[in-house]
Amino acid sequence: MRSKVTTKRGDQGTTTALDGETYCKAHPIMHCVGAVDEARAQIALLQLVLAAENEKNNADILRFLHWILHTLFLIGTECSDPCKKHPEYRRGRLGEQELRSLEKAQMELEAELDLPSAFIVSASTIPAAHADLSCTAVRRLEREFAALQASCPEFETGILPAYLNRLSDYLYILARWLEAGKHIPMDYSRLEPPEA
């Protein structure tokens, strides 16, 4: 039986992008596409963690995370064909409306928070920790996206850099919202070594 996944084409360290070109797996396109996959996987895990809690007030968050997962597929398409060699593969493009939706969702959560003025040293709940991991994955995607932009000046990115920046902000705020007021702020007095 032939595998639907294993093609063996990547055995020599190369892979084919959506633009039809073959690249070394260390190419900025591949780094960026991989970062999209990582962010999507982390957000999907966060969604499952929240769904397992079965909290009624998580229903809107779950729907919004599901929407975000779909937007990441559009971003992956853009990153895999930055010069638009195959526009026929595009199934949509993120624009101002999606950016505004993300900003609105963040502001609604942030309005319910009373954040400490200090840095947050760590999450205080398991769901918040998963949201922090998702935020970290999106921040890595931001950096890989910027590297792809730098290597491909003809890449017309539109609102994608702003969208990724807002997405990391949203996930950070979501993490704090999931802590339900039990934040762990940085306490510089704790830098003294603990006694044995």
URQUIHU-V30073 format. One record per residue. N is the residue number from 1. PSI is psi in whole degrees, 0 to 359 (none if undefined). OMEGA is omega in radians with two decimals (none if undefined). D_LAST is the distance of its C-alpha to the last C-alpha in whole Angstrom. Layout:
# URQUIHU-V30073
((N PSI OMEGA D_LAST) (N PSI OMEGA D_LAST))
This chain:
# URQUIHU-V30073
((1 139 -3.12 60) (2 134 3.13 59) (3 142 3.06 56) (4 350 -3.08 56) (5 311 -3.07 53) (6 116 3.11 53) (7 342 -3.10 55) (8 2 -3.13 54) (9 338 -3.13 55) (10 7 -3.06 52) (11 337 -3.12 51) (12 16 3.07 52) (13 19 3.09 49) (14 163 3.09 52) (15 161 -3.11 52) (16 130 3.12 55) (17 174 -3.13 55) (18 336 3.13 57) (19 357 3.10 59) (20 352 -3.11 60) (21 152 3.06 59) (22 130 -3.08 56) (23 154 2.92 53) (24 144 -3.12 50) (25 350 3.07 47) (26 1 -3.13 46) (27 147 3.12 48) (28 327 3.09 47) (29 315 -3.10 49) (30 323 3.06 47) (31 317 -3.09 44) (32 315 3.12 45) (33 320 3.08 47) (34 323 3.11 43) (35 326 3.04 41) (36 313 3.14 44) (37 317 -3.14 43) (38 314 3.14 39) (39 317 -3.14 40) (40 318 -3.14 42) (41 319 3.14 40) (42 319 -3.14 37) (43 324 3.07 39) (44 320 3.09 41) (45 317 3.08 38) (46 316 3.13 37) (47 317 3.13 40) (48 321 3.11 40) (49 316 -3.14 36) (50 322 3.13 38) (51 324 -3.13 41) (52 335 3.10 39) (53 334 3.10 38) (54 38 3.10 42) (55 134 -3.13 41) (56 325 -3.10 45) (57 359 3.07 43) (58 351 -3.02 42) (59 315 3.14 46) (60 321 3.12 47) (61 317 -3.13 44) (62 317 3.11 44) (63 320 -3.12 48) (64 319 3.10 47) (65 323 3.09 44) (66 319 3.08 47) (67 316 3.13 49) (68 317 3.12 47) (69 321 3.12 46) (70 323 3.13 50) (71 329 -3.14 50) (72 332 3.06 48) (73 322 3.08 50) (74 321 3.11 53) (75 319 3.10 50) (76 321 3.09 50) (77 316 3.12 54) (78 317 -3.09 54) (79 329 -3.10 51) (80 348 3.10 53) (81 64 -3.02 56) (82 336 -3.14 56) (83 7 3.08 59) (84 47 3.09 61) (85 334 -3.13 63) (86 74 -3.14 63) (87 340 -3.13 63) (88 342 3.13 65) (89 349 -3.08 61) (90 132 -3.12 60) (91 12 -3.13 60) (92 169 3.13 59) (93 139 3.12 57) (94 141 3.14 55) (95 199 -3.07 56) (96 325 -3.11 56) (97 316 3.13 56) (98 321 3.11 53) (99 317 3.12 51) (100 322 3.11 52) (101 318 3.13 51) (102 315 3.13 47) (103 319 3.14 47) (104 316 3.14 49) (105 319 3.12 46) (106 314 -3.09 43) (107 325 3.11 45) (108 319 3.09 45) (109 317 -3.08 42) (110 328 3.14 40) (111 338 -3.13 43) (112 357 -3.03 41) (113 150 2.95 37) (114 85 -3.03 36) (115 144 3.04 33) (116 158 -3.14 31) (117 348 -3.14 31) (118 164 3.01 28) (119 150 3.02 27) (120 125 -3.06 26) (121 329 3.10 23) (122 164 3.06 23) (123 155 3.14 26) (124 356 3.09 25) (125 159 3.12 28) (126 312 3.11 29) (127 320 3.11 32) (128 322 3.11 31) (129 321 3.10 29) (130 323 3.08 32) (131 322 3.08 34) (132 319 3.09 31) (133 320 3.09 32) (134 318 3.11 35) (135 316 3.14 35) (136 320 3.12 33) (137 320 3.12 36) (138 324 3.09 39) (139 324 3.05 37) (140 319 3.09 37) (141 320 3.07 41) (142 315 -3.11 42) (143 318 3.12 41) (144 324 3.10 43) (145 318 3.12 46) (146 322 3.10 46) (147 322 3.09 46) (148 318 3.07 49) (149 315 -3.10 50) (150 326 -3.11 50) (151 347 -3.07 51) (152 78 -3.05 54) (153 337 -3.14 56) (154 0 3.13 58) (155 109 3.10 56) (156 98 -2.96 57) (157 344 -3.13 54) (158 228 -3.09 55) (159 4 -3.03 53) (160 317 3.09 50) (161 318 3.11 48) (162 319 -3.13 48) (163 314 -3.14 47) (164 321 3.11 44) (165 316 3.12 43) (166 326 3.13 44) (167 318 3.09 42) (168 321 3.08 39) (169 315 -3.14 39) (170 315 -3.10 40) (171 325 3.07 37) (172 315 3.13 35) (173 321 3.09 36) (174 319 3.11 37) (175 315 -3.14 33) (176 323 3.11 33) (177 322 -3.14 35) (178 349 3.08 34) (179 349 3.08 31) (180 45 3.06 33) (181 355 -3.11 32) (182 71 -3.11 28) (183 155 3.07 27) (184 89 -3.11 23) (185 159 3.09 24) (186 131 3.12 22) (187 103 -3.03 20) (188 341 3.08 19) (189 341 3.13 17) (190 358 3.13 15) (191 347 3.03 15) (192 135 -3.13 12) (193 137 3.09 9) (194 148 3.13 6) (195 143 -3.12 4) (196 none none 0))
